[in-house]
Amino acid sequence: RKESSAASDVYKRQNLAHFETKEFFDGARVCTPHGYAREQKVVKLIAKGKVRDIDAVDIAACFKMLNSSRVDMVVINSFVGRQVLKDLFGEAHNVVMTKHVISKNQYHLIFSKKYKGADKYIDDVNSVIRLWKKNGKIKSYFEGI
C-alpha cells in the first residue's frame, strides 16, 4: 500500500488475523482519544452496531490499551502512530499497521496575511495543483477512497 502522512491508518495487534480481511471492522473495539474526530467510515460502523467505540484520554492511552488487548484497533495517521509506539514501547510491542487506509485527508496551506511573500508561495502551490489536476496525479491519489 502507498504510505501517506495524510492517511488515517488502522493499527492492530499482530495476532488478530481476521482484521486483515474485507470485513476487518466487524465486532472490533476501536479506541478514539478525547478530542479526536472519528473517521466517517468508523462513525457509520458504530451507528450500525458493527464497531464499539472506546474512549481514551489521549492517543498514548489508546496504544497502551491496544498493546494490552483491551481494544482491537486504533485509527490514526502513520507518522503519529509510529512515533507514539516508539515513545511508549520502543520496539517491544505487538502492534502493527494494517494494509487498510480508512481515509485520505486534505492538507491546508495557511499563511498569516502579514507574512511577507505569502502570495507567491500560495501561487506556486496552486500552480502545482493545477498541473497535477491536468496530468492526473491528483485523481490517481484519490482513487479508491
C-alpha positions, 0 to 999 in steps of 0.5 A, a space after each residue: 500500500 502507498 504510505 501517506 502522512 495524510 492517511 488515517 491508518 488502522 493499527 492492530 495487534 499482530 495476532 488478530 488475523 481476521 482484521 486483515 480481511 474485507 470485513 476487518 471492522 466487524 465486532 472490533 473495539 476501536 479506541 478514539 482519544 478525547 478530542 479526536 474526530 472519528 473517521 466517517 467510515 468508523 462513525 457509520 460502523 458504530 451507528 450500525 452496531 458493527 464497531 464499539 467505540 472506546 474512549 481514551 484520554 489521549 492517543 498514548 492511552 489508546 496504544 497502551 490499551 491496544 498493546 494490552 488487548 483491551 481494544 482491537 484497533 486504533 485509527 490514526 495517521 502513520 507518522 503519529 502512530 509510529 512515533 507514539 509506539 516508539 515513545 511508549 514501547 520502543 520496539 517491544 510491542 505487538 502492534 502493527 499497521 494494517 494494509 487498510 487506509 480508512 481515509 485520505 485527508 486534505 492538507 491546508 496551506 495557511 499563511 498569516 496575511 502579514 507574512 511577507 511573500 505569502 502570495 507567491 508561495 500560495 501561487 506556486 502551490 496552486 500552480 502545482 495543483 493545477 498541473 497535477 489536476 491536468 496530468 492526473 496525479 491528483 485523481 490517481 491519489 484519490 482513487 479508491 477512497 
